[in-house]
Amino acid sequence: MMYSTSGATFWMIAAFVVWILLVGGATWATVRVLRQPHDRPQPSLPSPLDILERRYAAGDITREDFDEARARLRERQLDV
């Protein structure tokens, strides 16, 4: 009786392909994770009202200018 080795060859090639896919997938996943940007909180910009209050506190603008600009900011916030 003759025995065929074609079945064993098929399973050997299939195991090799699965092994290559596993190693390739792990490599791809590792590279993808390492290339992701780090989640850092973005520095928040001061609001227009904060800037206005700082300018008033520093003496850059008068009380009348401050009140007028604050009223304009409030109007604009209501329009949105």
Short mmCIF file of the C-alpha atoms (twelve columns), coordinates in Angstrom:
data_MODEL
# 
_entry.id   MODEL 
# 
loop_
_atom_site.group_PDB 
_atom_site.id 
_atom_site.type_symbol 
_atom_site.label_atom_id 
_atom_site.label_alt_id 
_atom_site.label_comp_id 
_atom_site.label_asym_id 
_atom_site.label_seq_id 
_atom_site.Cartn_x 
_atom_site.Cartn_y 
_atom_site.Cartn_z 
_atom_site.pdbx_PDB_model_num 
ATOM 1  C CA . MET A 1  0.000   0.000   0.000  1 
ATOM 2  C CA . MET A 2  1.159   3.476   -0.807 1 
ATOM 3  C CA . TYR A 3  0.550   6.381   1.483  1 
ATOM 4  C CA . SER A 4  0.005   9.897   0.203  1 
ATOM 5  C CA . THR A 5  1.746   12.807  1.888  1 
ATOM 6  C CA . SER A 6  -0.356  15.457  0.141  1 
ATOM 7  C CA . GLY A 7  -2.649  15.810  3.188  1 
ATOM 8  C CA . ALA A 8  0.266   16.383  5.521  1 
ATOM 9  C CA . THR A 9  1.798   18.894  3.113  1 
ATOM 10 C CA . PHE A 10 -1.486  20.825  2.954  1 
ATOM 11 C CA . TRP A 11 -1.729  21.065  6.749  1 
ATOM 12 C CA . MET A 12 1.904   22.070  7.054  1 
ATOM 13 C CA . ILE A 13 1.429   24.916  4.556  1 
ATOM 14 C CA . ALA A 14 -1.872  25.951  6.191  1 
ATOM 15 C CA . ALA A 15 -0.211  26.087  9.633  1 
ATOM 16 C CA . PHE A 16 2.638   28.175  8.199  1 
ATOM 17 C CA . VAL A 17 0.200   30.642  6.593  1 
ATOM 18 C CA . VAL A 18 -1.800  30.955  9.831  1 
ATOM 19 C CA . TRP A 19 1.437   31.558  11.764 1 
ATOM 20 C CA . ILE A 20 2.505   34.286  9.311  1 
ATOM 21 C CA . LEU A 21 -0.940  35.932  9.561  1 
ATOM 22 C CA . LEU A 22 -0.797  35.916  13.363 1 
ATOM 23 C CA . VAL A 23 2.679   37.434  13.492 1 
ATOM 24 C CA . GLY A 24 1.770   40.003  10.831 1 
ATOM 25 C CA . GLY A 25 -1.453  40.929  12.615 1 
ATOM 26 C CA . ALA A 26 0.315   41.353  15.947 1 
ATOM 27 C CA . THR A 27 2.988   43.505  14.310 1 
ATOM 28 C CA . TRP A 28 0.375   45.653  12.568 1 
ATOM 29 C CA . ALA A 29 -1.614  46.114  15.796 1 
ATOM 30 C CA . THR A 30 1.501   47.071  17.754 1 
ATOM 31 C CA . VAL A 31 2.581   49.644  15.185 1 
ATOM 32 C CA . ARG A 32 -0.931  51.090  15.018 1 
ATOM 33 C CA . VAL A 33 -1.160  51.477  18.799 1 
ATOM 34 C CA . LEU A 34 2.271   53.067  19.042 1 
ATOM 35 C CA . ARG A 35 1.537   55.574  16.271 1 
ATOM 36 C CA . GLN A 36 -1.679  56.862  17.838 1 
ATOM 37 C CA . PRO A 37 -1.412  60.413  19.097 1 
ATOM 38 C CA . HIS A 38 -1.386  60.730  22.833 1 
ATOM 39 C CA . ASP A 39 -4.573  62.169  24.235 1 
ATOM 40 C CA . ARG A 40 -3.422  65.392  25.804 1 
ATOM 41 C CA . PRO A 41 -5.960  67.973  26.826 1 
ATOM 42 C CA . GLN A 42 -5.780  70.971  24.560 1 
ATOM 43 C CA . PRO A 43 -5.043  74.214  26.358 1 
ATOM 44 C CA . SER A 44 -8.279  76.108  26.569 1 
ATOM 45 C CA . LEU A 45 -8.316  79.625  25.224 1 
ATOM 46 C CA . PRO A 46 -9.682  82.384  27.434 1 
ATOM 47 C CA . SER A 47 -13.167 83.522  26.569 1 
ATOM 48 C CA . PRO A 48 -13.707 87.020  25.198 1 
ATOM 49 C CA . LEU A 49 -15.256 88.015  28.525 1 
ATOM 50 C CA . ASP A 50 -12.151 86.769  30.394 1 
ATOM 51 C CA . ILE A 51 -9.924  88.855  28.138 1 
ATOM 52 C CA . LEU A 52 -12.160 91.881  28.635 1 
ATOM 53 C CA . GLU A 53 -12.102 91.461  32.420 1 
ATOM 54 C CA . ARG A 54 -8.299  91.164  32.425 1 
ATOM 55 C CA . ARG A 55 -7.936  94.305  30.339 1 
ATOM 56 C CA . TYR A 56 -10.256 96.183  32.707 1 
ATOM 57 C CA . ALA A 57 -8.393  94.864  35.766 1 
ATOM 58 C CA . ALA A 58 -5.062  95.907  34.257 1 
ATOM 59 C CA . GLY A 59 -6.399  99.402  33.614 1 
ATOM 60 C CA . ASP A 60 -6.162  99.149  29.814 1 
ATOM 61 C CA . ILE A 61 -9.802  100.199 29.359 1 
ATOM 62 C CA . THR A 62 -12.199 102.430 31.262 1 
ATOM 63 C CA . ARG A 63 -15.347 101.360 33.066 1 
ATOM 64 C CA . GLU A 64 -17.489 102.754 30.246 1 
ATOM 65 C CA . ASP A 65 -15.519 100.832 27.620 1 
ATOM 66 C CA . PHE A 66 -15.810 97.678  29.733 1 
ATOM 67 C CA . ASP A 67 -19.592 98.024  30.158 1 
ATOM 68 C CA . GLU A 68 -20.096 98.729  26.449 1 
ATOM 69 C CA . ALA A 69 -17.976 95.774  25.327 1 
ATOM 70 C CA . ARG A 70 -19.632 93.453  27.854 1 
ATOM 71 C CA . ALA A 71 -23.087 94.501  26.602 1 
ATOM 72 C CA . ARG A 72 -21.998 93.750  23.013 1 
ATOM 73 C CA . LEU A 73 -20.696 90.342  24.044 1 
ATOM 74 C CA . ARG A 74 -23.969 89.509  25.767 1 
ATOM 75 C CA . GLU A 75 -25.961 90.591  22.685 1 
ATOM 76 C CA . ARG A 76 -23.837 88.386  20.519 1 
ATOM 77 C CA . GLN A 77 -24.280 85.400  22.859 1 
ATOM 78 C CA . LEU A 78 -28.065 85.815  22.661 1 
ATOM 79 C CA . ASP A 79 -27.943 85.908  18.851 1 
ATOM 80 C CA . VAL A 80 -26.252 82.517  18.644 1 
# 
